[in-house]
Amino acid sequence: MCAARGDAPGGGRYGEAVFRPEQAGEGERIDFGALAYDDITMARLRALGAGPGWRCLDVGAGTGTVSRRLLDEAGVESVLAVDRDVRFLAERPGLDVLQADITAPDSLHGGFQLVHARFVLMHLPEPESLIAALAELVAPGGVLVLSDAVDLTSDRTPVTPYTTVMRAMWEGLRATIGTDVSRVPSYPHLLRGTGLEFVAAEIHVPPLVPGSPISRFWADTWERSRAAMLATGLVDDAAVDAGVRYLDSDECAALSGGMLTAWGWKAEEESPS
Ligand SMILES: C[S@@+](CC[C@H](N)C(=O)[O-])C[C@H]1O[C@@H](n2cnc3c(N)ncnc32)[C@H](O)[C@@H]1O
């Protein structure tokens, strides 16, 4: 893959400046996101054909929920789960685990029928070159599937305790580790630019219901990025606390960030005539 150090103004990286895996509760935070999105992800991967005989790569696999469900529910042949920190991943028959930084050169080699990366590229620099490198890992006839967050608010969205904290979160993560969700809607275009074909995309927005996995995911994420949010000057501790209370109250009437999933297929190799 490609060499790239974080391009955040502060030079920080995922897992170091924020979302440190060794901090208690980080696995649970990832699992709340997985609970909110895994069924949607699995439905899409299965609709794309993930099943028996497929060799799969799960990039930035986190706690491995998708990797395991690919094996258990879709019945794929194998999954290679890769992460910069693999403490939440355990090997088992069919599931191989590799600790690697996907921004390092030559960290991965192909070819897989499915290459999947969810909520990873948005945190990393140079998505164009990362997407091109991931496309290289797809076997002929295989598919690259990318999911990342989209911010569906605009300057006309009503101001609520939720939107105030979310705005500070995106800005704080951008400044601290370079997270940038503004480029996520470009993924279909970027996939096509790598030469992948039959590109398409969809968005899922889980309802923000008090106590739901997505509400708990945002509350946990705010807690873990509180310092980055305060540093923006957009919120103080009281505003973050108000956002957490709002999420858990009947007052909550807001649109969550969504998950955009985009995919593209690598052409089959032409058989010699
Ligand atoms: C938000 S979690 C998503 C986990 C999982 N894909 C999911 O959707 O449940 C992001 C994951 O990407 C991993 N990650 C971040 N930067 C990485 C890098 N440069 N190389 C490999 N993995 C990375 C993190 O360690 C973390 O497990």
PDBQT file of the ligand as one rigid body, heavy atoms in Angstrom, charges set to zero:
ROOT
HETATM    1  C1  LIG A 301     -14.001   2.769  13.635  1.00  0.00    +0.000 C 
HETATM    2  S1  LIG A 301     -13.107   1.276  13.697  1.00  0.00    +0.000 S 
HETATM    3  C2  LIG A 301     -14.044   0.279  12.540  1.00  0.00    +0.000 C 
HETATM    4  C3  LIG A 301     -13.906  -1.184  12.802  1.00  0.00    +0.000 C 
HETATM    5  C4  LIG A 301     -14.700  -2.097  11.856  1.00  0.00    +0.000 C 
HETATM    6  N1  LIG A 301     -14.284  -1.945  10.484  1.00  0.00    +0.000 N 
HETATM    7  C5  LIG A 301     -16.173  -1.839  11.993  1.00  0.00    +0.000 C 
HETATM    8  O1  LIG A 301     -16.756  -1.176  11.120  1.00  0.00    +0.000 OA
HETATM    9  O2  LIG A 301     -16.768  -2.300  12.972  1.00  0.00    +0.000 OA
HETATM   10  C6  LIG A 301     -11.648   1.647  12.724  1.00  0.00    +0.000 C 
HETATM   11  C7  LIG A 301     -10.645   0.507  12.715  1.00  0.00    +0.000 C 
HETATM   12  O3  LIG A 301      -9.621   0.800  11.759  1.00  0.00    +0.000 OA
HETATM   13  C8  LIG A 301      -8.357   0.491  12.332  1.00  0.00    +0.000 C 
HETATM   14  N2  LIG A 301      -7.344   1.327  11.694  1.00  0.00    +0.000 N 
HETATM   15  C9  LIG A 301      -7.201   2.671  11.792  1.00  0.00    +0.000 A 
HETATM   16  N3  LIG A 301      -6.129   3.077  11.092  1.00  0.00    +0.000 NA
HETATM   17  C10 LIG A 301      -5.575   1.956  10.540  1.00  0.00    +0.000 A 
HETATM   18  C11 LIG A 301      -4.444   1.728   9.713  1.00  0.00    +0.000 A 
HETATM   19  N4  LIG A 301      -3.656   2.736   9.322  1.00  0.00    +0.000 N 
HETATM   20  N5  LIG A 301      -4.149   0.457   9.333  1.00  0.00    +0.000 NA
HETATM   21  C12 LIG A 301      -4.946  -0.566   9.745  1.00  0.00    +0.000 A 
HETATM   22  N6  LIG A 301      -6.035  -0.408  10.524  1.00  0.00    +0.000 NA
HETATM   23  C13 LIG A 301      -6.344   0.842  10.924  1.00  0.00    +0.000 A 
HETATM   24  C14 LIG A 301      -8.534   0.805  13.804  1.00  0.00    +0.000 C 
HETATM   25  O4  LIG A 301      -7.560   0.178  14.613  1.00  0.00    +0.000 OA
HETATM   26  C15 LIG A 301      -9.954   0.329  14.072  1.00  0.00    +0.000 C 
HETATM   27  O5  LIG A 301      -9.982  -1.027  14.452  1.00  0.00    +0.000 OA
ENDROOT
TORSDOF 0
